[in-house]
Amino acid sequence: MSRTRRNFSAKFKSELVIELLKGEKDLNTIATENNIQPNLLRNWNGRRNSSIKHPWFLMTHERII
């Protein structure tokens, strides 16, 4: 039995990173509310920090740097 890999849109990723940057909720709370692993959100945020060249972040409707 194999699991299907989930794909997340650029918009979804950027919205969660933006929510994390606002600082109103901690990383674990945001991850739990959106049914994802905290490490996944940590990776998305780390990519934003290390390089803004990632397409999923550049495609956002709102750019926070």
C-alpha positions in Angstrom: 0.0 0.0 0.0 1.6 3.3 -1.0 0.6 6.8 -0.1 0.0 9.5 -2.6 2.3 12.4 -2.3 0.4 15.6 -1.6 1.1 18.7 -3.6 0.6 22.2 -2.2 0.1 25.3 -4.3 2.4 28.3 -4.2 -0.4 30.4 -2.9 -1.1 28.0 0.0 2.6 27.9 0.9 3.0 31.6 0.8 -0.1 32.2 2.9 1.2 30.0 5.6 4.6 31.5 5.6 3.1 35.0 5.8 0.9 33.9 8.7 4.0 32.6 10.4 5.8 35.9 9.8 3.0 37.9 11.4 3.8 36.1 14.7 0.3 35.8 16.0 0.5 32.0 16.1 3.4 29.7 16.5 4.6 27.3 13.9 3.1 24.2 15.5 -0.4 25.8 15.8 -0.4 26.9 12.1 0.8 23.4 11.0 -1.8 21.6 13.0 -4.6 23.9 11.8 -3.7 23.2 8.2 -3.1 19.4 8.6 0.6 19.5 7.7 3.8 18.5 9.5 5.5 21.3 11.4 8.8 20.5 9.7 7.2 21.1 6.3 6.3 24.6 7.2 9.7 25.1 8.8 11.3 24.1 5.4 9.1 26.5 3.5 10.0 29.3 5.8 13.7 28.4 5.6 13.6 28.6 1.9 12.1 32.0 2.1 14.9 33.1 4.4 17.8 31.5 2.4 16.7 32.5 -1.1 13.8 34.5 -2.4 14.4 33.0 -5.8 12.1 30.0 -5.2 9.1 30.2 -7.6 6.5 29.4 -5.0 7.4 32.5 -3.0 7.8 34.8 -6.0 4.4 33.9 -7.3 2.6 35.3 -4.2 0.1 38.0 -4.4 1.7 39.7 -1.4 5.4 40.0 -0.9 6.8 40.4 2.6 10.5 40.7 3.0 
